[in-house]
């Protein structure tokens, strides 16, 4: 499921969906020292806690909500639609809190 669409530079400079942020954060840095520092920071910040949902029985509402640090009650009851952001028509995000 598509969670965010934006021009490449805008997406990498300012990702708005927590899933996009997690994907970008997961890209390894080719410098071992910097990669180790990044991993230590991500463990301290608790990025993406929780279990992966089953693809056979996805969660209600937002499919990312079980691992999302921003998730609230609305995320369980309403599936967010991919929508243009008020400040940028070229940036679309499927999140209630983008």
DSSP file (Angstrom, degrees, kcal/mol; ACC not computed):
  #  RESIDUE AA STRUCTURE BP1 BP2  ACC     N-H-->O    O-->H-N    N-H-->O    O-->H-N    TCO  KAPPA ALPHA  PHI   PSI    X-CA   Y-CA   Z-CA
    1    1 A X              0   0    0      0, 0.0     2,-0.4     0, 0.0     0, 0.0   0.000 360.0 360.0 360.0 134.6    0.0    0.0    0.0
    2    2 A X        +     0   0    0      1,-0.2     3,-0.1    91,-0.0    80,-0.1  -0.618 360.0 173.0 -78.3 127.3    1.3    3.4   -0.9
    3    3 A X        +     0   0    0     -2,-0.4    91,-2.9     1,-0.3     2,-0.3   0.654  64.6  15.0-106.5 -22.9    1.8    5.6    2.1
    4    4 A X  E     -A   93   0A   0     89,-0.2     2,-0.4    78,-0.1    -1,-0.3  -0.971  53.2-172.7-157.8 138.1    3.5    8.7    0.6
    5    5 A X  E     +A   92   0A   0     87,-2.7    87,-3.3    -2,-0.3     2,-0.3  -0.999  27.4 133.7-131.9 130.0    4.2   10.1   -2.8
    6    6 A X        -     0   0    0     -2,-0.4    85,-0.2    85,-0.2    -2,-0.0  -0.975  61.2 -72.6-162.8 161.5    6.5   13.1   -3.4
    7    7 A X     >  -     0   0    0     -2,-0.3     4,-2.7    83,-0.2     3,-0.3  -0.361  56.1-109.0 -57.6 146.0    9.3   14.3   -5.7
    8    8 A X  H  > S+     0   0    0      1,-0.2     4,-2.3     2,-0.2     5,-0.3   0.878 115.0  45.7 -48.3 -53.4   12.5   12.4   -4.8
    9    9 A X  H  > S+     0   0    0      1,-0.2     4,-2.0     2,-0.2    -1,-0.2   0.893 114.8  47.6 -63.4 -39.9   14.3   15.3   -3.2
   10   10 A X  H  > S+     0   0    0     -3,-0.3     4,-2.3     2,-0.2    -1,-0.2   0.887 110.6  52.7 -67.3 -38.7   11.4   16.5   -1.2
   11   11 A X  H  < S+     0   0    0     -4,-2.7    -2,-0.2     1,-0.2    -1,-0.2   0.933 114.6  40.0 -63.8 -46.3   10.7   12.9    0.0
   12   12 A X  H  < S+     0   0    0     -4,-2.3     3,-0.3    -5,-0.2    -1,-0.2   0.825 116.9  50.2 -74.0 -30.5   14.2   12.4    1.3
   13   13 A X  H  < S+     0   0    0     -4,-2.0    -2,-0.2    -5,-0.3    -1,-0.2   0.864 132.2   7.2 -74.5 -36.5   14.5   15.9    2.7
   14   14 A X  S  < S-     0   0    0     -4,-2.3    -1,-0.2    -5,-0.2    -2,-0.2  -0.493  70.6-172.0-149.4  72.2   11.3   15.8    4.7
   15   15 A X        -     0   0    0     -3,-0.3    -4,-0.1     1,-0.1    -3,-0.1  -0.453   2.7-169.4 -65.9 139.7    9.4   12.5    4.8
   16   16 A X        +     0   0    0     -2,-0.1     2,-0.4     5,-0.0    -1,-0.1   0.672  60.2  75.6-107.6 -21.5    6.0   13.0    6.4
   17   17 A X  S  > S-     0   0    0      1,-0.1     4,-2.3    81,-0.0     3,-0.2  -0.770  76.6-133.8 -93.6 137.5    4.7    9.5    7.0
   18   18 A X  H  > S+     0   0    0     -2,-0.4     4,-2.1     1,-0.2     5,-0.1   0.833 107.3  54.9 -57.7 -32.3    6.3    7.5    9.9
   19   19 A X  H  > S+     0   0    0      2,-0.2     4,-2.4     1,-0.2    -1,-0.2   0.913 107.3  49.0 -68.0 -41.7    6.7    4.5    7.6
   20   20 A X  H  > S+     0   0    0     -3,-0.2     4,-2.4     2,-0.2     5,-0.2   0.917 110.8  51.1 -62.1 -42.8    8.6    6.5    5.1
   21   21 A X  H  X S+     0   0    0     -4,-2.3     4,-2.3     1,-0.2    -1,-0.2   0.907 110.3  49.2 -60.4 -41.9   10.8    7.8    7.9
   22   22 A X  H  X S+     0   0    0     -4,-2.1     4,-1.3     2,-0.2    -2,-0.2   0.901 110.3  50.6 -65.5 -40.9   11.5    4.3    9.1
   23   23 A X  H  < S+     0   0    0     -4,-2.4     4,-0.5     2,-0.2     3,-0.3   0.927 112.6  45.7 -62.8 -44.6   12.4    3.1    5.6
   24   24 A X  H >< S+     0   0    0     -4,-2.4     3,-1.1     1,-0.2    -2,-0.2   0.893 110.9  53.2 -66.2 -39.1   14.8    5.9    5.1
   25   25 A X  H 3< S+     0   0    0     -4,-2.3    -1,-0.2     1,-0.2    -2,-0.2   0.766 102.2  60.9 -66.3 -24.9   16.3    5.3    8.5
   26   26 A X  T 3< S+     0   0    0     -4,-1.3     2,-0.4    -3,-0.3    -1,-0.2   0.608  76.4 106.7 -79.5 -12.1   16.9    1.7    7.7
   27   27 A X  S <  S-     0   0    0     -3,-1.1     2,-0.0    -4,-0.5    -3,-0.0  -0.546  77.0-120.9 -69.1 123.5   19.2    2.4    4.7
   28   28 A X        -     0   0    0     -2,-0.4     2,-0.5     1,-0.1    -1,-0.1  -0.333  14.0-131.5 -68.7 147.4   22.7    1.5    5.9
   29   29 A X        -     0   0    0      2,-0.1     6,-0.2     1,-0.1    -1,-0.1  -0.851  13.6-135.6 -94.9 130.7   25.4    4.2    6.0
   30   30 A X  S    S+     0   0    0     -2,-0.5     2,-0.7     4,-0.1    -1,-0.1   0.604  86.2  83.9 -67.5  -9.6   28.6    2.9    4.3
   31   31 A X  S  > S-     0   0    0      1,-0.2     4,-2.7     2,-0.0     5,-0.2  -0.847  72.1-151.3 -93.8 114.6   30.8    4.3    7.1
   32   32 A X  H  > S+     0   0    0     -2,-0.7     4,-2.3     1,-0.2     5,-0.2   0.850  94.1  51.1 -56.3 -37.8   30.9    1.7    9.9
   33   33 A X  H  > S+     0   0    0      2,-0.2     4,-2.0     1,-0.2    -1,-0.2   0.940 113.6  43.4 -65.9 -46.5   31.5    4.3   12.6
   34   34 A X  H  > S+     0   0    0      2,-0.2     4,-2.4     1,-0.2    -2,-0.2   0.882 113.2  52.8 -66.1 -38.1   28.5    6.5   11.5
   35   35 A X  H  X S+     0   0    0     -4,-2.7     4,-2.5    -6,-0.2    -2,-0.2   0.913 108.3  50.4 -63.7 -42.3   26.3    3.4   11.0
   36   36 A X  H  X S+     0   0    0     -4,-2.3     4,-2.2    -5,-0.2    -1,-0.2   0.910 111.0  48.8 -62.1 -42.5   27.1    2.2   14.5
   37   37 A X  H  X S+     0   0    0     -4,-2.0     4,-2.2     2,-0.2    -1,-0.2   0.903 110.8  51.1 -63.3 -41.3   26.2    5.7   15.9
   38   38 A X  H  X S+     0   0    0     -4,-2.4     4,-2.4     1,-0.2    -2,-0.2   0.917 110.2  49.1 -62.2 -43.6   22.9    5.7   13.9
   39   39 A X  H  X S+     0   0    0     -4,-2.5     4,-2.1     2,-0.2    -2,-0.2   0.893 109.7  51.3 -63.9 -40.4   22.0    2.2   15.2
   40   40 A X  H  X S+     0   0    0     -4,-2.2     4,-1.8     1,-0.2    -1,-0.2   0.912 111.8  47.3 -63.3 -42.3   22.7    3.3   18.8
   41   41 A X  H  X S+     0   0    0     -4,-2.2     4,-2.2     1,-0.2    -2,-0.2   0.910 111.1  50.9 -65.0 -42.1   20.4    6.4   18.4
   42   42 A X  H  X>S+     0   0    0     -4,-2.4     5,-1.8     1,-0.2     4,-0.7   0.861 109.9  49.9 -67.3 -34.2   17.6    4.4   16.8
   43   43 A X  H  <5S+     0   0    0     -4,-2.1     3,-0.3     2,-0.2    -1,-0.2   0.879 111.5  48.9 -69.7 -37.0   17.7    1.9   19.6
   44   44 A X  H  <5S+     0   0    0     -4,-1.8    -2,-0.2     1,-0.2    -1,-0.2   0.864 112.2  48.2 -68.4 -36.2   17.5    4.7   22.2
   45   45 A X  H  <5S-     0   0    0     -4,-2.2    -1,-0.2    -5,-0.1    -2,-0.2   0.584 106.0-129.3 -82.0 -10.3   14.6    6.3   20.4
   46   46 A X  T  <5 -     0   0    0     -4,-0.7     3,-0.5    -3,-0.3    -3,-0.2   0.905  30.6-165.2  66.5  43.0   12.7    3.1   20.1
   47   47 A X      < -     0   0    0     -5,-1.8    -1,-0.2     1,-0.2    21,-0.1  -0.423  62.3  -3.9 -66.1 131.7   12.0    3.3   16.4
   48   48 A X  S    S-     0   0    0     19,-0.2    -1,-0.2    -2,-0.2     2,-0.2   0.951  78.4-177.7  51.2  71.5    9.3    0.9   15.2
   49   49 A X        +     0   0    0     -3,-0.5    -1,-0.1    18,-0.3     2,-0.1  -0.490  38.3  49.2 -84.9 163.3    8.4   -1.2   18.2
   50   50 A X  S    S-     0   0    0     -2,-0.2     2,-0.2     2,-0.0    17,-0.1  -0.189  87.0 -57.2  98.6 171.8    5.9   -4.0   18.0
   51   51 A X        -     0   0    0     15,-0.2     2,-0.2     1,-0.1    -2,-0.0  -0.584  51.5-105.0 -90.6 149.4    5.2   -7.0   15.8
   52   52 A X        -     0   0    0     -2,-0.2    -1,-0.1     1,-0.1     2,-0.1  -0.542  43.2-116.3 -66.8 135.1    4.6   -7.0   12.1
   53   53 A X        -     0   0    0     -2,-0.2     2,-0.3    10,-0.2     5,-0.1  -0.391  32.1 -99.0 -72.2 155.0    0.9   -7.5   11.4
   54   54 A X        -     0   0    0      3,-0.5     3,-0.5     1,-0.1    -1,-0.1  -0.556  19.0-144.6 -72.7 132.0   -0.1  -10.6    9.5
   55   55 A X  S    S+     0   0    0     -2,-0.3     3,-0.5     1,-0.2    -1,-0.1   0.736 102.7  56.8 -68.3 -20.1   -0.7  -10.0    5.8
   56   56 A X  S    S+     0   0    0      1,-0.3    -1,-0.2    -3,-0.0     2,-0.1   0.748 122.3  24.0 -80.1 -24.4   -3.6  -12.5    6.0
   57   57 A X  S    S-     0   0    0     -3,-0.5    -3,-0.5     3,-0.0    -1,-0.3  -0.555  84.0-171.9-138.7  71.2   -5.3  -10.5    8.8
   58   58 A X        -     0   0    0     -3,-0.5    -3,-0.1    -5,-0.1     5,-0.1  -0.250  33.0 -96.7 -64.4 153.8   -4.2   -6.9    8.5
   59   59 A X        -     0   0    0      4,-0.3    -1,-0.1     1,-0.1     6,-0.1  -0.246  42.7 -98.9 -66.8 158.2   -5.2   -4.5   11.2
   60   60 A X  S    S+     0   0    0     -3,-0.1     5,-0.2     3,-0.0     2,-0.2  -0.311  89.7   3.8 -70.1 161.4   -8.3   -2.3   10.8
   61   61 A X  S    S+     0   0    0     16,-0.2     2,-0.3    18,-0.1    18,-0.3  -0.411 127.5  21.3  67.5-132.6   -7.8    1.3    9.7
   62   62 A X    >   -     0   0    0     13,-2.9     3,-1.3    16,-0.4     4,-0.3  -0.556  69.7-145.1 -72.6 126.8   -4.3    2.3    9.0
   63   63 A X  T 3  S+     0   0    0     -2,-0.3    -4,-0.3     1,-0.3     3,-0.2   0.663  98.9  50.6 -68.6 -15.2   -2.2   -0.8    8.2
   64   64 A X  T >> S+     0   0    0      1,-0.1     3,-1.9     2,-0.1     4,-0.6   0.495  80.1  99.0 -96.5  -5.8    0.9    0.7    9.8
   65   65 A X  T <4 S+     0   0    0     -3,-1.3     3,-0.5     1,-0.3     6,-0.2   0.743  70.2  65.4 -60.7 -28.0   -0.8    1.7   13.1
   66   66 A X  T 34 S+     0   0    0     -4,-0.3    -1,-0.3    -3,-0.2   -15,-0.2   0.694 117.2  27.5 -70.1 -16.0    0.4   -1.3   15.1
   67   67 A X  T <4 S+     0   0    0     -3,-1.9     2,-0.4   -17,-0.1   -18,-0.3   0.330  95.9 114.2-121.5   3.5    4.0    0.0   14.8
   68   68 A X    ><  -     0   0    0     -4,-0.6     3,-0.8    -3,-0.5   -21,-0.0  -0.627  55.2-151.9 -86.6 130.9    3.4    3.7   14.4
   69   69 A X  T 3  S+     0   0    0     -2,-0.4    -1,-0.1     1,-0.2    -4,-0.0   0.676  98.7  49.4 -71.5 -15.8    4.7    6.1   17.1
   70   70 A X  T 3  S+     0   0    0      2,-0.0    -1,-0.2     0, 0.0    -5,-0.1   0.497  80.4 134.8 -97.5  -5.7    1.9    8.6   16.2
   71   71 A X    <   +     0   0    0     -3,-0.8     2,-0.2    -6,-0.2    -5,-0.0  -0.109  24.7 168.2 -56.1 137.1   -1.1    6.1   16.3
   72   72 A X    >>  -     0   0    0      0, 0.0     3,-1.4     0, 0.0     4,-0.7  -0.767  53.3 -78.2-135.2-178.9   -4.2    7.1   18.0
   73   73 A X  H >> S+     0   0    0      1,-0.3     3,-1.2    -2,-0.2     4,-1.1   0.845 124.8  60.1 -55.2 -38.9   -7.8    5.8   18.2
   74   74 A X  H 3> S+     0   0    0      1,-0.3     4,-2.5     2,-0.2    -1,-0.3   0.811  95.5  63.9 -61.7 -28.8   -8.8    7.2   14.8
   75   75 A X  H <4 S+     0   0    0     -3,-1.4   -13,-2.9     1,-0.2    -1,-0.3   0.800 103.6  47.4 -66.6 -28.2   -6.0    5.2   13.1
   76   76 A X  H << S+     0   0    0     -3,-1.2    -1,-0.2    -4,-0.7    -2,-0.2   0.770 120.0  36.7 -81.6 -27.4   -7.8    2.0   14.2
   77   77 A X  H  < S+     0   0    0     -4,-1.1     2,-0.4     1,-0.2   -16,-0.2   0.710 116.3  44.7-101.7 -21.6  -11.2    3.0   13.0
   78   78 A X  S  < S-     0   0    0     -4,-2.5     2,-0.5    -5,-0.2   -16,-0.4  -0.984  70.1-137.6-130.9 126.2  -10.6    5.0    9.8
   79   79 A X        -     0   0    0     -2,-0.4     2,-0.1   -18,-0.3    16,-0.1  -0.689  30.2-126.3 -78.2 122.0   -8.2    4.2    6.9
   80   80 A X        -     0   0    0     -2,-0.5     2,-0.3    14,-0.2    14,-0.1  -0.430  20.7-135.7 -70.1 143.3   -6.4    7.3    5.9
   81   81 A X        -     0   0    0     -2,-0.1     2,-0.6    12,-0.1    14,-0.4  -0.711  25.1-101.8 -97.4 151.3   -6.6    8.2    2.2
   82   82 A X        +     0   0    0     -2,-0.3     2,-0.3    12,-0.2    12,-0.2  -0.607  58.0 169.9 -70.7 115.2   -3.6    9.4    0.2
   83   83 A X  E     -B   93   0A   0     10,-1.7    10,-2.4    -2,-0.6    12,-0.1  -0.965  38.4-103.8-136.3 147.4   -4.1   13.1    0.0
   84   84 A X  E     -B   92   0A   0     -2,-0.3     8,-0.2     8,-0.2     2,-0.2  -0.372  43.1-114.2 -63.8 144.6   -2.2   16.2   -1.1
   85   85 A X  E >   -B   88   0A   0      6,-2.2     3,-1.5     3,-1.2     6,-0.2  -0.583  18.4-121.4 -83.3 145.4   -0.7   18.2    1.7
   86   86 A X  T 3  S+     0   0    0      1,-0.3     3,-0.2    -2,-0.2    -1,-0.1   0.818 112.8  42.0 -56.4 -32.7   -2.1   21.7    2.3
   87   87 A X  T 3  S+     0   0    0      1,-0.2    -1,-0.3     4,-0.1     2,-0.2   0.497 125.4  30.0 -94.1  -3.0    1.3   23.3    1.8
   88   88 A X  E X   - B   0  85A   0     -3,-1.5     3,-1.6     3,-0.2    -3,-1.2  -0.741  54.0-167.8-160.0 103.6    2.4   21.2   -1.2
   89   89 A X  E 3  S+     0   0A   0      1,-0.3    -1,-0.1    -2,-0.2    -3,-0.1   0.718  92.5  60.2 -65.3 -21.2    0.1   19.7   -3.8
   90   90 A X  E 3  S+     0   0A   0      1,-0.1     2,-0.6    -6,-0.1    -1,-0.3   0.498  93.1  75.1 -85.0  -3.4    3.0   17.5   -5.1
   91   91 A X  E <   -     0   0A   0     -3,-1.6    -6,-2.2    -6,-0.2     2,-0.4  -0.938  63.2-177.0-114.6 113.0    3.4   15.8   -1.7
   92   92 A X  E     -AB   5  84A   0    -87,-3.3   -87,-2.7    -2,-0.6     2,-0.4  -0.906   1.2-178.9-113.3 137.6    0.7   13.2   -0.9
   93   93 A X  E     -AB   4  83A   0    -10,-2.4   -10,-1.7    -2,-0.4     2,-0.9  -0.997  26.4-147.7-138.4 138.9    0.5   11.3    2.4
   94   94 A X        +     0   0    0    -91,-2.9     2,-0.3    -2,-0.4   -14,-0.2  -0.693  63.6 106.4-103.1  77.3   -1.9    8.6    3.8
   95   95 A X    >   -     0   0    0     -2,-0.9     3,-0.8   -14,-0.4    -2,-0.1  -0.981  65.5-141.0-154.1 139.2   -1.8    9.6    7.4
   96   96 A X  T 3  S+     0   0    0     -2,-0.3    -1,-0.1     1,-0.2   -17,-0.0   0.715 107.2  38.8 -70.8 -19.5   -4.2   11.3    9.8
   97   97 A X  T 3         0   0    0      1,-0.1    -1,-0.2   -81,-0.1    -3,-0.0  -0.022 360.0 360.0-124.4  30.5   -1.3   13.2   11.4
   98   98 A X    <         0   0    0     -3,-0.8    -1,-0.1    -5,-0.1    -2,-0.1   0.491 360.0 360.0 -70.6 360.0    1.0   14.1    8.5
